[in-house]
């Protein structure tokens, strides 16, 4: 009942990479697509155990270690071991120096009654002059609203704040004292070197000091050179490893590409064979359907012809019977009344004479047209002949 009452937070689920939006559970009804593995292109080297061993040997050891980080921490940049080591060394050195300084500052107050150590205090006072003790400024009070507060509460609050400041200052003093104690030998060595440099009078001592400085300078220079050379060699080794990995990956890509091309060629050949088989089956189907259609058409044509013949025959017989029964008598009576000898002769003469007259009229019209064209041609020839003779006579 409590889970039903909680509202679903879509933004939080999309922000969390471990939610069911990115990794749904099968028990909640999600069925993953396992058929995609059939169409994946797997290189031939990864299908055998020696190929996997060769790939594992070529990869760096850092890639084979499991990463137990939250997905949100992948984008964060991690510091290198060198940087972490340097920071730890610097922090420990600073802490020891502060401890030594605090210890030196606390010695005069604790050992003021001992007259045997007055000489040490005077000797260390010159070294302490070089150190500057930082004065911690008090933090101002936070602003508050003007409310009615009792004087007792104000005094109590002021006392609490004073105790807190005292405890905090004491904690800082303890830290500085511990740091100074850890680096006490180094501080004494530096002070001794300073005192020795100040008290050196002979030429040999000065030469020794110069040699010590040169050795220290050479050591620092060699350490810097070593760091630069080591970082350069490290970068070159990483570049070489990256180049080898790139070549290996390029070879794997070529193998995968060749395998893909071979599969594509096989698939295209199979597709072409299927298309040819489909075209052949379609052509067979069309031919079979054409035969069926021709058979149906011929059958229907025969049926229609036989039906038409039967209908025409029955209609002709019916008309013949009607003509023989009624129409022939009326037609015979009309023909007998209309067929007189003079009418017959007139029609015969008209049918024979009129076409002859029409033919004669047409022939005369054609002769007149031809004669007009002939006379025009003759006139043009005569005119041309006269012009030629005139030109010859003038020349």
Buried (B, 14 or more C-beta within 10 A) or exposed (E): EEEEEEEEEEEEBEEBEEBEEEEEEEEEEEEEEEEEEEEEEEBEBEEEEEBEEEBEEEEEEEEEEEEEEEEEEEEEEEEEEEEEEEEEEEEEBBBBBBBBBBBBBBBBEEBEEEEEBEEEBEEBEEBBEEEEEEEEEEEEEEEEEEEEEEEEEEEEEEEEEEEEEEEEEEEEBEBBBBBBBBBBEEBEEEBEEEEEEEEBEEEEEEEEBEEEEEEEEEEEEEEEEEEEEEEEEEEEEEEEEEEEBEEBEEEBEEBBEEBEEEEEEEEEEEEEEEEEEEEEEEEEEEEEEEEEEEEEEEEEEEEEEEEEEEEEEEEEEEEEEEEEEEEEEEEEEEEEEEEEEEEEEEEEEEEEEEEEEEEEEEEEEEEEEEEEEEEEEEEEEEEEEEEEEEEEEEE
